[in-house]
Amino acid sequence: MLLKESFRLMLPLMFCRHMVLWATLDGNLMSMWKKRTDKFTEYVFHVASVTNISKQEHGRFSIHLQKKHFEFMAHNAAVQDGWLHSLYDSRGREAIAAPKKHGPLSMKDRRKKVYSAICGHSLWIYSSKEDFNLGLGMMCVSMNIASVKSTGRYGFSLITPYRTFNFSADSSKEASAWLESLNDVIRNALSYSEVALRLWSSPCNKVCADCGAANPEWASVNLLVVICEACAGAHRSMGSSRSKVRGLKLDDKVWTEPLIQLFVLHGNKTANNVWGHNIPPTEQISPLASPDQRAEFILAKYHKGLYRKAHPLAASQKLLDQRLREVVCGPAVEETVSLLCSGAKVSCSSSDPELKSAIAVAESAGQALQTELLRHNEFVEAPDFEQTRHSEEQMEELHGKLDEERFLFSQENQSAAYDVLDLTEVVSVFDCSDGETHQFEVSTLTDRLTCSADERNALLSHMTHIMKVVLADTVKQDDLLGVFAVSKLSIREGAALQFAEVWCSLQEGEMSVHTLQLRSRETLILNAQTRCYLQSSENCILLEFPDRTFHMQFELEHSCRRWHELLQKAMSSSTDGQQRAGSVPTSVHRCISHITLHGLMVEGLYRRCGIAPQISKLVDTLRVSPKEAVLQTDELSVLDVSGALKQILRQSELIPQTHRPHWQNAAALPGEKVRLQTYRELLKQLPPDNIATLSALCAHLNNVQKHSQTNRMTAHNLAVIFVVIFFQELAMNINMVQMTRELILNHTHIFRSPVETDGAIVTVF
């Protein structure tokens, strides 16, 4: 069959029977047509029906369904690769919804029996019931362009602008049932098409929010943007935790009246005022942008938040959340969008039972539009951006002088004060000295200052003075010897619900917790048995001791990441120079073991989603007391466990952000053998716990893909899912997907084999 592709794919391919067909692949359906201008297909199937895709020589490849397969031949390697990549990227999609009605009919035009099914807002026509079970249709007729009428006791006609289909049923009762079902679907489809017309009534919604294409038929309901089909594909690639993509003419359940009103009154105009506040003209894409350009732009806009209009309180999570609860009492939707894109959390994480969530506040205030916006943003992730000033901003050099609880700055030494910092506003102090460079850093909720001294003693004198002020003289001078970090944070121990506001100081081998109200101090010893995990989405560090667990929540993302680095340094310095062997966190080990025992045969494992509230509850339990967490063995519970494992791993940063560029370079190297050896070298640079966790995870995923005939999770499918967990912002790079797949398939060689192997390393799809 000669296929002609697009994504919507439209280039020539050749079918085994040498039929010349055109084909489209829209990410969900693959359709094949006799002529490019045809309105109805010869074959159509959902990508969820595909069981395997195999590449062959001379431009050939096969697409397998359960009991049938199609063989194609492309004109050249580029066309073949384009189809294969598009098909691979489409794998793992959720199957088409169960039919509302299905059964045999006689199709008078073809004078043959067919099998028909009403799925969503379309009528699918199959050659036989066997093809229905396989998911291989002849055509799919959209009901929003159709009407139906009775043509006799057993017959009825389905009328479209392009063709009239004449059917007859086996009985008058069955014909009446089909007429009733089709009329019901047509009414819903027509009313649902009105969603697009209502949204387009706002001129800004008439064009795609990202590329400007006319009449966009998709929307991201949490980001509040109306987008075209091509941009919708790039949004889906970010994952539903970033962008919830819905069709204006397909997803009838999501379009409530408040959501429609929200898009009509705000939509693209408000969203682009926030998300696209500062897009350089050279970076703005057009409708003709390539898929790579489109993906890169949308990733920069929504995943990294590079063009956003950040809220003035973006540096403080606590103030952001507080302001969100205030704003949703009124109609200021644009400020709500700004708060959400700056990281404000919809769910209330405070232990104060009197503190309502932002959704509850909006509902109480009768703000239906605010409530709808918050509901769609309740379980999404904020952009990954540094809450700091851009490095290219000019730094002003000033002279500093300490005066009790103030830090005075002047443009020249001994001149009048130019600016004043109130030391009681300081939330973090870090010693940043390196060799002959003597520096320390001071952070408030709105500023970060780097202070330099000519000699070490002067630096320590200034640092000690500031630390004594922020610790309210609860420490002696000797207590601060060797301290290289002091920060204000909230801490809770074990399963306790209440956070306490404390100050923590850090020095080699130990951390001290200062409770100013009680004027108390507790010292914790950091050693090889201590474990430290970063939960960056919550500005939180989980610190595990053999008998105690602490949750440390910081007000600034920068402070949280800096403490994570310094804690690892402090722990490694306590091992007397001996490198400790890494270990897998108990929470991760329990999830992997449970899924191995009860989930390897679950179809769609890791691709299918569990129940979000159950997953969040399970994650909290696994963090606090992983050994006591109760894990159920039924299929839905296994999916909850797999969801919890992904969430825990995503927050752990198995490959730190600073290491990722090296992995990206390795993924682009020619020759698989060279790449695998490079991966082994890069692994040595990771912390021991990260190496141990990566090894255990890749071994587990290797085991999962061995059962792909049952669970439908090939190594490629798993790589598409876990590349986001391993490499986050680099997940759109196809080389990184290949790397993740190689880590899974070649686990033994990369993680365990101490000896170089000769010859080629063979991997199979």
NUVOVO-613271 format. One line per 10 residues: number of its first residue (from 0); for each residue z, x, y of C-alpha. Coordinates in steps of 0.1 Angstrom, whole numbers, padded with zeros to 4 digits. Each point is the difference from the previous one (the first is absolute). Example, Ala and Ser with C-alpha at 12.3 -4.5 7.8 and 13.67 -1.06 7.14 Angstrom:
BEGIN
0	0078:0123:-0045  -0007:0014:0034
END
This chain:
BEGIN
0	0000:0000:0000  -0010:0015:0033  0029:-0007:0023  0000:0002:0038  0035:0007:0014  0023:-0003:0029  0038:-0003:0005  -0014:-0026:0006  -0021:0025:-0020  -0039:-0003:0001
10	-0019:0029:-0016  -0022:0001:-0031  0013:0004:-0035  -0017:-0006:-0033  0012:-0023:-0028  -0005:0009:-0037  -0026:-0027:-0005  -0019:0014:0030  0006:-0031:0021  0000:0007:0038
20	0029:-0017:0016  0019:0002:0033  0037:0002:-0001  0030:-0003:0023  0035:0012:-0005  0025:-0013:0026  0031:0014:-0015  0007:-0031:-0021  -0033:-0014:-0013  -0030:0018:-0014
30	-0031:-0022:0004  -0035:0007:-0013  -0031:-0017:0015  -0037:-0002:-0009  -0011:0004:0036  0019:0012:0030  -0006:-0033:0018  0013:-0022:-0028  0030:-0022:0007  0012:-0003:-0036
40	0006:0028:-0025  -0011:0007:-0035  0033:0016:-0010  0034:0001:0018  0034:0012:-0012  0033:0009:0015  0010:0038:-0001  0032:-0010:-0018  -0022:-0009:-0030  -0012:0037:-0003
50	0017:0018:-0028  -0018:0034:0003  -0025:0019:0021  -0018:0030:-0015  -0022:0026:0016  -0031:0012:-0019  -0028:0025:0004  -0032:-0006:0021  0016:-0023:0025  0012:-0025:-0026
60	0033:-0017:-0002  0015:-0030:-0019  0023:-0028:0011  0020:-0015:-0030  0015:-0034:-0002  0020:-0010:-0031  -0029:-0007:-0023  -0030:0008:0021  -0012:0029:0021  -0027:0007:0026
70	-0019:0032:0001  -0015:0011:0033  -0021:0029:0013  0000:0012:0036  -0029:0017:0018  0021:0031:0008  0034:0016:-0004  0011:-0012:0035  -0006:-0037:-0009  0017:0005:-0033
80	0031:0016:0016  0001:-0027:0026  0001:-0028:-0026  0025:0018:-0022  0024:0008:0029  -0003:-0036:0013  0007:-0014:-0035  0029:0023:-0006  0016:-0009:0033  -0004:-0037:-0009
90	0019:0003:-0033  0035:-0013:-0001  -0007:-0031:0022  0018:-0032:-0009  -0020:-0023:-0022  -0016:-0031:0013  0023:-0030:0002  0003:-0023:-0030  -0026:-0028:0002  0010:-0034:0013
100	-0024:-0016:-0025  -0024:0013:-0026  -0021:-0013:-0028  -0036:-0005:-0014  -0027:-0017:0020  -0038:-0005:-0004  -0021:0016:0027  -0032:-0021:0003  -0019:0027:0020  0002:0024:-0029
110	0002:-0027:-0027  0029:0018:-0016  0037:-0002:-0006  0021:0021:0024  0037:0005:0005  0014:-0005:0035  0033:0007:0017  0015:-0007:0035  0017:0031:0012  0014:0001:0035
120	-0027:-0015:0023  -0029:0008:-0023  -0017:-0015:-0031  -0008:0027:-0026  -0028:-0007:-0025  0000:0018:-0033  -0026:0002:-0028  0026:-0008:-0026  0038:-0004:-0006  -0001:0036:-0014
130	-0013:0013:0033  0027:-0021:0018  0026:0018:-0021  -0016:0034:0008  -0002:-0009:0037  -0038:0005:0001  -0016:-0028:0021  -0036:-0009:0008  0008:-0011:0036  0029:-0008:0023
140	-0006:-0029:0025  0022:-0002:0031  0012:-0035:0006  0002:0003:0038  -0037:-0004:0002  -0003:-0027:-0027  0002:-0038:-0005  0001:-0020:-0032  -0012:-0035:-0010  -0002:-0021:-0032
150	-0035:-0003:-0015  0008:-0024:-0029  0026:-0008:-0025  0003:0035:-0013  -0017:0020:0027  0007:0015:0034  -0018:0024:0024  0014:0029:0019  -0020:0004:0032  -0002:0032:0021
160	-0023:0009:0029  -0019:0023:-0024  -0001:-0019:-0033  0011:-0031:-0018  0017:0003:-0034  -0002:-0030:-0023  0027:-0003:-0027  0010:-0025:-0026  0033:-0003:-0019  0008:-0012:-0035
170	0016:-0032:0012  0003:-0022:0031  0037:0009:0001  -0007:0038:0000  -0027:-0005:0027  0025:-0019:0022  0025:0028:-0005  -0025:0026:0011  -0011:-0020:0030  0037:-0005:0011
180	0008:0037:-0005  -0032:0012:0018  0006:-0023:0030  0036:0011:0003  -0011:0037:0000  -0028:-0007:0025  0025:-0017:0024  0024:0029:-0002  -0028:0025:0004  -0014:-0018:0030
190	0033:-0003:0017  0007:0036:-0008  -0032:0011:0016  0014:-0015:0032  0026:0028:0000  -0027:0024:0009  -0014:-0023:0027  0034:-0005:0015  0008:0038:0000  -0034:0007:0015
200	0007:-0023:0029  0018:0029:0015  -0027:0024:0013  0019:0031:-0012  0001:-0013:-0035  -0037:-0005:0000  -0005:0037:-0007  0017:0024:-0024  0031:0015:0014  -0009:0035:-0014
210	-0038:0004:0002  -0012:-0029:0022  -0022:-0017:-0027  -0008:-0036:0008  0015:-0031:-0017  0027:0018:-0022  0012:-0020:-0029  0031:0019:-0010  0034:0006:0016  0031:0022:-0005
220	0027:-0026:0004  0028:0024:0006  -0019:0022:0025  -0014:-0031:0018  -0036:0012:0000  -0033:-0018:-0010  -0023:0025:-0017  -0034:0002:-0017  -0006:0004:-0037  -0006:0038:0002
230	0032:0006:0019  0019:-0023:-0023  -0008:0023:-0028  0015:0030:0019  0031:-0021:0008  0004:-0009:-0037  -0001:0037:-0008  0032:0005:0020  0018:-0023:-0024  0017:-0034:0006
240	0031:0018:0013  -0021:0010:0030  -0026:-0028:0005  0000:-0034:-0016  -0037:-0009:-0001  -0010:-0037:-0003  -0033:-0018:0002  -0006:-0027:0027  -0020:-0020:-0025  0017:0009:-0033
250	0038:0001:0002  0008:-0035:0008  0038:0002:-0007  0008:0027:0026  -0015:-0018:0030  0028:-0021:0013  -0003:-0017:0033  0025:0025:0017  -0020:0029:-0013  -0033:-0015:0013
260	0016:-0005:0034  0014:0035:-0001  -0035:0014:-0004  -0017:-0024:0025  0025:0008:0027  0005:0037:-0007  -0021:0015:-0029  -0023:0029:0008  0008:0000:0038  0038:0006:-0005
270	-0004:0022:-0031  -0025:0024:0017  0022:0001:0031  0026:0016:-0023  -0017:0016:-0030  -0031:0011:0020  0017:0007:0033  -0014:0035:0004  -0031:0005:-0021  -0022:0029:0013
280	-0036:-0013:0004  -0013:0028:-0022  0022:-0013:-0029  -0008:-0037:0003  -0022:-0011:-0029  -0030:-0024:0001  -0012:-0025:-0026  -0024:0027:-0013  0028:0024:-0008  -0001:0016:-0035
290	0027:-0009:-0025  0018:0033:0005  0000:-0003:0038  0013:-0036:-0003  0027:0010:-0024  0011:0030:0021  0001:-0021:0032  0020:-0028:-0015  0024:0024:-0017  0006:0017:0034
300	0004:-0033:0018  0024:-0019:-0023  0014:0025:-0026  0007:0029:0024  0003:-0021:0032  -0019:0026:0021  -0013:-0025:0026  0030:-0023:0001  0019:-0011:0030  0034:0011:-0011
310	0031:-0019:0011  0023:0018:0025  0028:-0002:-0025  -0021:0016:-0028  0023:0030:-0003  0030:-0021:-0012  -0002:-0022:-0031  0032:-0018:0009  -0012:-0009:0035  -0034:-0011:-0013
320	0016:-0024:-0025  0024:-0013:0027  -0029:-0006:0024  -0021:-0018:-0026  0028:-0025:-0005  0001:-0006:0037  -0038:-0003:0005  -0007:-0025:-0028  0021:-0026:0018  -0029:-0004:0025
330	-0038:-0001:0000  -0006:0037:0007  -0022:0006:-0032  -0016:0032:0014  0034:0017:0004  0008:-0011:-0036  -0032:0017:-0012  0009:0031:0020  0035:0001:-0016  -0014:-0005:-0035
340	-0026:0027:0004  0027:0024:0013  0021:-0005:-0032  0024:-0030:0008  0012:-0015:-0032  -0003:-0037:-0007  0027:-0001:-0027  0035:0006:0012  0014:0031:-0017  0034:-0002:0018
350	0031:-0008:-0021  0013:-0023:0028  -0001:-0035:-0015  -0001:-0015:0034  -0032:0018:0010  -0030:-0022:-0007  -0034:0013:-0010  -0028:-0002:0026  -0017:-0028:-0020  0032:-0021:0000
360	0004:0006:0038  -0037:-0011:0006  0005:-0031:-0022  0032:-0009:0019  -0018:0003:0033  -0029:-0022:-0012  -0026:0027:0005  -0024:-0009:-0028  -0026:0026:0009  0025:0028:0001
370	0014:-0012:-0033  -0034:0000:-0016  -0008:0035:0013  0034:0014:-0013  -0005:-0016:-0035  -0033:0018:-0005  0016:0033:0011  0032:-0003:-0020  -0009:0024:-0028  -0026:0022:0017
380	0003:0037:0010  -0001:0013:0036  -0026:0027:0010  0008:0036:-0009  0004:0016:0034  0024:0025:0014  0024:-0015:0025  -0004:0031:0022  -0021:0011:0029  -0034:0013:-0006
390	-0001:0038:-0005  -0027:0003:0026  0023:-0013:0028  0010:0028:0024  0035:0013:-0003  0020:0006:0031  0022:0031:-0001  0034:-0005:0017  0032:0020:0002  0031:-0017:-0016
400	0037:0001:0008  0028:-0018:-0018  0026:-0018:0021  0026:-0018:-0022  -0019:-0031:-0013  -0032:0007:0019  -0030:0023:-0005  -0014:0009:0034  -0036:0012:0004  -0015:0018:0029
410	-0035:0014:0007  0014:0034:0009  0032:0017:-0011  0030:-0009:0022  -0021:-0026:0020  0010:-0036:0005  -0001:-0023:-0031  -0034:-0015:-0006  0010:-0022:-0029  0032:-0009:-0019
420	0006:-0008:-0037  0031:-0019:-0009  0012:0017:-0031  0016:-0032:-0013  -0035:-0014:-0005  -0009:0028:-0025  -0006:-0012:-0036  -0010:0033:-0016  0003:0038:0004  -0020:0024:-0022
430	0000:0038:-0001  -0037:0010:0000  0005:0038:0002  -0025:0021:-0019  0003:0038:0000  0001:0013:0035  -0006:-0035:0015  0032:-0017:0009  -0004:-0038:0005  0017:-0032:-0005
440	-0012:-0036:0003  0018:-0030:0016  -0011:-0036:-0006  0009:-0032:0017  -0015:-0034:-0008  -0028:0006:0026  -0003:0038:0004  -0002:0032:-0020  0008:0033:0017  -0005:0035:-0014
450	0025:0025:0015  -0005:0038:-0002  0024:0029:0006  -0005:0037:0003  0026:0009:-0026  0017:-0017:-0030  0035:-0001:0015  -0012:-0019:0031  -0018:-0024:-0022  0031:-0007:-0022
460	0021:-0004:0031  -0022:-0027:0014  -0004:-0017:-0034  0037:0000:-0007  0008:-0015:0034  -0024:-0029:-0006  0012:-0006:-0035  0036:-0001:0011  -0009:-0026:0027  -0019:-0023:-0025
470	0028:0004:-0026  0025:-0010:0027  0022:0031:-0006  0008:-0010:-0036  -0008:0035:-0012  0012:0035:0008  -0022:0028:0011  0002:0017:-0034  -0011:-0033:-0017  -0034:0004:0016
480	-0007:0036:-0012  -0033:0000:-0020  -0008:-0037:0009  -0038:-0004:0005  -0003:-0038:0003  0021:-0028:0014  -0012:-0036:0002  0012:-0035:0006  -0008:-0024:-0029  0011:-0030:-0020
490	0014:0007:-0035  0011:-0021:-0030  0012:0011:-0034  -0011:-0014:-0034  -0004:-0037:-0002  0020:-0007:0032  -0018:-0024:0023  0014:0012:0033  -0014:0030:0019  0024:0021:0021
500	-0011:0019:0031  0009:0036:-0004  -0011:0035:0011  -0010:0025:-0027  -0002:0038:0003  -0018:0023:-0023  0005:0037:-0010  -0009:0020:-0031  0013:-0016:-0031  0019:-0028:0016
510	-0002:-0031:0022  0028:-0015:0021  0004:-0037:0009  0018:-0006:0032  0014:-0035:0007  0008:0001:0037  0019:-0033:0001  0024:0012:-0027  -0001:0036:0012  -0006:0010:-0036
520	-0023:0025:-0017  -0011:0003:-0036  -0019:0030:-0014  -0025:-0005:-0029  -0011:0030:-0021  -0038:0003:-0005  -0010:0018:-0032  -0025:0000:-0028  0012:-0034:-0013  -0006:-0017:0034
530	-0032:-0020:0004  -0017:-0010:0032  -0027:-0026:0004  -0019:-0010:0032  -0007:-0037:0006  -0022:0005:0030  -0009:-0037:0005  0037:-0007:0008  0009:0033:0017  0024:0004:-0029
540	0012:0028:-0022  0016:-0006:-0034  0025:0027:-0008  0011:0000:-0037  0030:0019:-0013  0011:-0001:-0036  0027:-0026:0008  -0010:-0014:0034  -0031:-0013:0018  -0005:-0002:0038
550	-0027:-0018:0020  -0006:0017:0033  -0020:-0020:0026  -0012:0017:0032  -0011:-0015:0033  -0029:0024:0004  -0027:0007:-0026  -0001:0037:0012  0037:0004:-0006  -0003:-0015:-0035
560	-0028:0023:-0011  0017:0031:0015  0032:-0008:-0018  -0019:-0004:-0033  -0015:0035:0004  0033:0015:0010  0020:-0016:-0028  -0025:0014:-0025  0005:0034:0016  0038:-0003:0000
570	0000:-0010:-0037  -0023:0028:-0010  0021:0025:0018  0030:-0010:-0021  -0016:0010:-0033  0006:0037:0006  -0037:0008:0001  -0007:-0014:-0034  -0028:-0025:-0002  0012:-0032:-0016
580	-0020:-0021:-0023  -0012:-0033:0013  0011:-0033:-0013  -0014:-0035:0001  0020:-0026:0020  0018:-0024:-0023  -0016:-0030:0017  -0035:0014:-0007  0009:0010:-0036  0013:-0035:-0008
590	-0031:-0017:0013  -0024:0023:-0019  0020:-0004:-0032  0002:-0038:0003  -0038:-0004:0007  -0008:0024:-0029  0020:-0021:-0024  -0010:-0035:0013  -0030:0002:0023  -0028:0022:-0015
600	-0018:-0031:-0013  0003:-0021:0032  -0034:-0006:0014  -0004:0012:0036  0032:0021:-0001  0006:0016:0035  -0030:-0019:0014  0017:-0035:-0002  0028:-0007:0024  0035:-0012:-0010
610	0021:-0023:0022  0008:0017:0033  0036:-0012:0004  0008:0010:-0036  -0016:0034:0005  0021:0007:0032  0032:-0011:-0018  -0008:0022:-0030  -0008:0030:0023  0034:-0003:0017
620	0018:-0002:-0033  -0019:0030:-0014  0009:0021:0031  0037:-0009:-0001  0008:-0001:-0037  -0032:0008:-0021  0019:0001:-0033  0015:-0035:0005  -0033:-0017:0011  -0010:-0028:-0024
630	-0037:0002:-0009  -0015:-0030:-0018  -0027:0003:-0027  -0024:-0029:0007  -0034:0006:0015  0009:-0012:0036  0032:0021:0000  -0020:0031:-0011  -0023:-0005:0029  0031:-0002:0023
640	0011:0034:-0015  -0034:0015:0006  0000:-0012:0036  0035:0014:0005  -0011:0034:-0014  -0030:0001:0024  0023:-0008:0029  0025:0026:-0009  -0027:0027:-0004  -0017:-0010:0032
650	0032:0006:0019  0008:0033:-0017  -0030:0020:0013  -0007:0018:-0032  -0026:0022:0018  0014:0007:0035  -0022:-0007:0030  -0002:0037:0009  -0013:0009:-0034  -0028:-0027:-0001
660	-0027:0020:0018  0001:0027:-0027  -0004:-0027:-0027  -0029:-0015:0019  -0017:0034:0001  0006:0004:-0037  -0015:-0034:-0008  -0033:0011:0017  -0004:0032:-0021  -0031:0001:-0023
670	0007:0003:-0037  0027:-0019:-0018  0015:0031:-0016  0005:0016:0035  0016:-0032:0013  0025:-0003:-0029  0011:0036:0005  0004:-0006:0037  0021:-0031:-0007  0023:0021:-0021
680	0005:0025:0028  0007:-0027:0026  0026:-0016:-0023  0020:0032:0001  0005:-0005:0038  0017:-0034:-0005  0037:-0006:-0003  0012:0001:-0036  0009:-0037:-0001  -0034:-0009:0013
690	-0017:0020:-0027  0021:-0015:-0027  -0006:-0036:0013  -0038:0006:0003  -0001:0014:-0035  0019:-0030:-0015  -0021:-0025:0019  -0034:0016:-0009  0010:0002:-0036  0009:-0037:0001
700	-0033:-0010:0017  -0019:0021:-0026  0018:-0021:-0027  -0009:-0033:0019  -0037:0008:0002  -0001:0007:-0038  0006:-0037:-0004  -0027:-0011:0025  -0019:-0020:-0027  0030:-0024:0002
710	0015:0004:0034  -0033:0006:0018  0015:0029:0020  -0023:0030:-0004  0008:0034:0016  -0023:-0009:0029  0017:-0033:0006  0034:0017:0000  -0012:0027:0023  -0012:-0026:0025
720	0035:-0014:0001  0021:0031:-0001  -0021:0021:0024  0016:-0020:0028  0035:0009:-0014  -0008:0037:-0004  -0021:0006:0032  0005:-0030:0022  -0022:0004:0031  -0026:0021:-0020
730	-0004:-0028:-0026  -0034:-0011:0014  -0015:0034:-0009  -0020:-0003:-0033  0009:0036:-0009  0037:-0009:0001  -0006:-0029:-0025  -0018:0025:-0022  0029:0024:0003  0026:-0027:-0010
740	-0022:-0009:-0030  -0001:0037:-0010  0038:0003:0003  0003:-0029:-0024  -0026:0010:-0026  0008:0037:0000  0038:-0004:0003  0008:0024:-0029  -0022:0028:0014  0012:-0003:0036
750	0037:-0006:-0005  0009:0016:-0033  -0025:0026:-0012  0011:0035:0010  -0033:0016:-0012  -0034:-0002:0015  -0025:-0017:-0023  -0036:0012:-0004  -0030:-0022:0001  -0006:-0033:0017
760	0027:-0026:0002  -0015:-0034:-0010  0013:-0033:0014  -0012:-0034:-0009  -0002:-0032:0020
END
